[in-house]
């Protein structure tokens, strides 16, 4: 099952993209930021993106048998918790958008980062709505 599966793109495919593309991109974007809060926000977000998605990928693919006692509060059978999705939608992506609109980034980085914002926002919003409708999970 590859990232470009013709039938569907499952959450493990998205995790691979987060581990190898969006996490490192967020770290790279932090290099262009002058504001210390935004710089460290992007750096920490990129590192946590790689670590969280890497851990969940290993867990879902049975490389790790048991959830870590602290990470069990962040992971459900549906992936991340709804509060994590709400954080992404209401705090993280608006900060990303602010950075995109107020900082000069190289053209390719600007294109990749804007794609990350649009796709990530839609993906998180879609999954938030689907889980609420299907399972009543909030």
C-alpha positions as CSV (number, residue, x, y, z in Angstrom):
1,X,0.0,0.0,0.0
2,X,1.8,3.1,-1.2
3,X,1.2,6.8,-0.6
4,X,-0.3,7.1,-4.1
5,X,-2.8,4.2,-3.7
6,X,-5.4,4.6,-6.4
7,X,-8.3,3.5,-4.2
8,X,-7.8,5.5,-1.1
9,X,-5.2,7.2,1.1
10,X,-5.3,5.8,4.6
11,X,-4.1,7.5,7.8
12,X,-0.8,5.6,7.7
13,X,0.0,7.0,4.3
14,X,-0.6,10.5,5.8
15,X,1.6,9.7,8.7
16,X,4.5,8.8,6.3
17,X,4.0,12.2,4.6
18,X,4.0,13.9,8.0
19,X,7.2,12.1,9.1
20,X,9.2,12.7,6.0
21,X,7.8,15.9,4.4
22,X,5.6,18.1,6.6
23,X,7.5,17.8,9.8
24,X,10.9,18.5,8.2
25,X,9.2,21.4,6.2
26,X,8.0,22.9,9.4
27,X,11.5,22.7,10.9
28,X,12.9,24.3,7.8
29,X,10.3,27.1,7.8
30,X,11.4,27.9,11.4
31,X,14.8,28.9,10.0
32,X,13.3,31.9,8.2
33,X,11.4,33.3,11.1
34,X,12.7,36.3,13.1
35,X,10.0,36.3,15.9
36,X,11.4,34.0,18.6
37,X,7.9,32.7,19.6
38,X,7.0,31.8,16.0
39,X,10.5,30.3,15.3
40,X,10.3,28.0,18.3
41,X,6.6,27.2,17.7
42,X,7.5,26.0,14.2
43,X,10.5,24.1,15.3
44,X,8.7,22.3,18.2
45,X,5.7,21.7,16.0
46,X,7.9,20.0,13.3
47,X,9.7,17.9,15.8
48,X,6.5,16.8,17.6
49,X,4.9,16.1,14.2
50,X,7.7,13.7,13.3
51,X,7.8,12.1,16.7
52,X,4.0,11.7,17.2
53,X,3.3,10.4,13.7
54,X,6.4,8.1,13.8
55,X,5.2,6.6,17.1
56,X,1.6,6.2,15.9
57,X,2.9,4.6,12.6
58,X,5.0,2.1,14.5
59,X,2.1,1.4,16.9
60,X,-0.5,0.9,14.1
61,X,1.9,-1.4,12.2
62,X,2.6,-3.5,15.3
63,X,6.2,-2.6,15.6
64,X,5.3,-1.3,19.1
65,X,2.9,-3.6,21.0
66,X,1.6,-1.3,23.7
67,X,0.9,2.4,23.9
68,X,3.3,4.4,26.1
69,X,1.5,5.3,29.4
70,X,1.6,9.0,28.7
71,X,0.9,8.9,25.0
72,X,-2.3,6.8,25.5
73,X,-4.0,10.2,26.4
74,X,-3.2,11.5,22.9
75,X,-4.0,8.4,20.7
76,X,-7.3,6.7,20.1
77,X,-8.4,3.9,17.7
78,X,-9.3,6.7,15.3
79,X,-5.7,8.2,15.5
80,X,-5.4,11.6,17.2
81,X,-8.0,12.8,19.7
82,X,-10.6,15.3,18.6
83,X,-9.1,18.0,20.9
84,X,-5.9,17.6,18.9
85,X,-7.8,18.2,15.7
86,X,-9.5,21.3,17.3
87,X,-6.0,22.6,18.3
88,X,-4.8,22.1,14.7
89,X,-7.8,23.8,13.2
90,X,-8.1,26.7,15.6
91,X,-4.5,27.4,16.7
92,X,-1.9,25.7,14.7
93,X,-3.1,26.3,11.1
94,X,-4.0,30.0,11.8
95,X,-0.5,30.5,13.1
96,X,0.9,28.8,10.0
97,X,-1.3,31.0,7.8
98,X,0.0,34.1,9.7
99,X,3.6,33.0,9.0
100,X,2.8,32.4,5.3
101,X,1.2,35.8,4.9
102,X,3.8,37.8,6.9
103,X,7.2,36.3,6.2
104,X,9.2,36.1,3.0
105,X,9.9,32.4,2.2
106,X,11.6,31.0,-0.8
107,X,9.1,30.3,-3.6
108,X,9.2,26.5,-3.3
109,X,9.0,26.6,0.5
110,X,6.1,29.0,0.2
111,X,4.3,26.7,-2.2
112,X,5.0,23.6,-0.1
113,X,4.0,25.3,3.2
114,X,0.7,26.7,1.7
115,X,-0.1,23.2,0.4
116,X,0.6,21.8,3.9
117,X,-1.8,24.4,5.4
118,X,-4.6,23.8,2.9
119,X,-4.4,20.0,2.8
120,X,-3.8,19.7,6.5
121,X,-6.7,22.0,7.4
122,X,-9.1,20.1,5.1
123,X,-7.9,16.7,6.3
124,X,-8.3,17.6,10.0
125,X,-11.7,19.3,9.4
126,X,-13.0,16.3,7.4
127,X,-11.9,13.8,10.0
128,X,-13.3,15.9,12.8
129,X,-16.7,16.1,11.1
130,X,-16.7,12.4,10.1
131,X,-15.9,11.2,13.6
132,X,-18.6,13.4,15.1
133,X,-21.2,12.2,12.6
134,X,-20.2,8.5,12.6
135,X,-19.3,7.9,16.2
136,X,-20.5,11.0,18.1
137,X,-16.9,11.5,19.1
138,X,-16.1,15.0,20.2
